[in-house]
Amino acid sequence: MVNFEELKLTRQLLNALEDSGFDTPTPIQQKAIPIVRAGQDLIGIAQTGTGKTAAYLLPLLQVVNYAQGDFPRCLILVPTKELVIQVKSQMEALAHYTDLRIVALYGGVGPKTQIAELEAGCDFVVATPGRLIDLYLKGGIEIKKIKHLVLDEADKMMDMGFFPQLRQIQEFIPQKKQNLLFSATFPPKVESLAADFLLWPQRVEIAPQATPVETVDQLIYRVDNFRTKLSLLMHLLEDEETFHRVLVFVRTREMATNIGKYLDRKGLSSRVIHSNKGQNSRINAMEEFRQGEVRILVSTDVSARGIDVKGVSHVINFSVPRVYEDYVHRIGRTGRALMPGVAISFVDRAETYHIGKIEKLIQQQIERAPFPEEVEVTETPKQEKQLQDREIDAQKKRENPDFKGAFHERKKKSAKSGAKRKPGRGSSGRRGR
């Protein structure tokens, strides 16, 4: 098995890796590090939890090597503020024994502090596309010395509509540079992005696209409604020894807030992050979860890829994602660094359709778990049942455009039933004289 020394990393980087507890490179690191260090363009496709961030950070830290000049030489673009913070934090740990300077640029905070950091001189910039463009147009950042560009989480950037901003950035950064693109999946839109940015790239693909990491055990519970899901969640979380660090993913901000309040009422310490939360609130919540001060973090999908926490024992999909690739990103928060993890999904009857699509995507049949007898099952409220009915109708119509809906089917069935009655005064629809 290859070790980091065989990858010819500097002593400073090896010491930092040792401090962080890493002694064996992951497959993506083994393949990508020599290519990046050699200065070639690269497409790296690997699932979350495979070490792909370090796969480009380590060789770039080695190539840039030491602080020099006032302007950044390496630009790393990621889609969210959380990822900017995460990548910067990981880079600072790996660059601990160097004098390299790293600046993070993201929205949600005033630009003055970030501009001041840039003016003090830096070697690496980690940024969201929007904030980078904003500061560039204001004259707050000089990018003429950029020699290395990284597009990380490229599929997420395309999903979030960043392609116009990326094209704009491409116009004002130097054309002669090394370009690296990393992505969990490689759909046509990411392939098109790679064609625009990269020149004769090497391609490294570690796992089949849209497949979860093998160290994650997956389970499904069939749960009829929201209240029963809450009861099941509470039942599982009561086992603090087994469920010692848990991520709960939901589809909406409102649902995240409601679940957080429910857990608080039940005396379970948790934090909630979603896009409506303030930047400081989200950072503090993440840090408390990372440090083990709270064992439960409730999150929407927008924050899923910004969560990089060691030792997550369980991911619970309280609701099934409608963007099926997000399922892979969600459950990739556990089972990281070859550690075991468990992903549990609560699935109501309207979500069964989406689970089928997810199983087709990941080419796996997810195990169905028997519903715990001790958990109270609540009757589905009328309004929730109607919402489920409408969603199921929409699913059927998506598969069969001729499907008219459950109401139409009931009306049709009723008409057939009436036609079977004997002809008489009532069958004509007219009153007798």
NORVEN-V42063 format. One record per pair of residues at least 24 apart in sequence whose C-alpha atoms are under 6 Angstrom apart, sorted by sequence separation. I is the first residue (numbers start at 1). J is the second residue. D is the distance in Angstrom with one decimal. If there is no record, write none. Layout:
BEGIN
[[I;J;D] [I;J;D]]
END
This chain:
BEGIN
[[107;131;5.7] [185;209;5.5] [270;294;5.7] [81;106;5.5] [106;131;5.3] [115;140;5.7] [269;294;5.8] [272;297;5.8] [274;299;6.0] [29;55;4.4] [33;59;5.6] [270;296;4.7] [271;297;5.0] [272;298;4.7] [273;299;5.0] [274;300;5.6] [304;330;6.0] [270;297;5.6] [272;299;5.9] [314;341;5.9] [316;343;5.8] [155;183;5.7] [313;341;5.3] [314;342;4.8] [315;343;4.7] [316;344;4.8] [317;345;4.5] [318;346;5.3] [148;177;5.4] [152;181;6.0] [153;182;5.9] [154;183;5.1] [314;343;5.7] [316;345;5.8] [147;177;4.5] [148;178;4.7] [149;179;4.9] [150;180;4.7] [151;181;4.7] [152;182;4.8] [153;183;4.8] [148;179;6.0] [150;181;5.8] [67;99;5.7] [66;99;5.9] [67;100;4.8] [66;100;5.4] [324;358;5.6] [155;190;5.9] [350;388;5.3] [84;126;5.8] [350;392;5.6] [84;127;6.0] [77;126;6.0] [79;128;5.5] [247;296;5.9] [249;298;5.9] [251;300;5.7] [71;121;5.9] [72;122;5.3] [73;123;5.4] [74;124;4.9] [75;125;5.0] [76;126;4.7] [77;127;5.1] [78;128;5.3] [245;295;4.6] [246;296;4.9] [247;297;5.0] [248;298;4.6] [249;299;5.1] [250;300;5.2] [70;121;4.1] [71;122;5.8] [72;123;4.2] [77;128;5.6] [247;298;6.0] [249;300;5.6] [70;122;5.9] [72;124;5.3] [245;312;5.0] [248;315;6.0] [245;313;5.3] [246;314;4.9] [247;315;4.8] [248;316;4.7] [249;317;5.0] [250;318;5.5] [246;315;5.8] [248;317;6.0] [249;318;5.8] [250;319;5.2] [73;145;5.3] [74;146;5.4] [73;146;4.2] [74;147;5.9] [76;149;5.9] [73;147;5.3] [74;148;4.7] [75;149;5.0] [76;150;4.6] [77;151;5.1] [78;152;5.3] [16;94;5.2] [79;157;5.1] [12;97;5.3] [212;328;5.5] [216;335;5.1] [215;335;5.1] [223;346;5.9] [216;340;6.0] [218;342;5.9] [220;344;5.8] [223;347;5.5] [224;348;4.7] [215;340;5.0] [216;341;4.7] [217;342;4.7] [218;343;4.8] [219;344;4.8] [220;345;4.8] [221;346;5.1] [222;347;4.9] [223;348;5.0] [216;342;5.3] [218;344;5.9] [222;348;5.8] [41;178;5.6] [45;182;5.9] [47;184;4.7] [41;179;5.0] [42;180;4.9] [43;181;4.9] [44;182;4.6] [45;183;5.1] [46;184;5.0] [41;180;5.5] [43;182;5.9] [45;184;5.5] [219;367;5.0] [220;368;4.8] [221;369;5.5] [219;368;5.8] [220;369;5.8] [228;377;5.4] [228;378;5.5] [211;362;4.8] [210;362;5.5] [225;380;5.6] [42;201;4.8] [41;201;4.5] [42;202;4.7] [43;203;4.7] [44;204;4.9] [45;205;4.6] [46;206;5.4] [42;203;5.8] [44;205;6.0] [46;207;5.9] [83;306;4.5] [82;306;4.6] [49;332;5.9] [48;332;5.3] [49;336;4.7]]
END
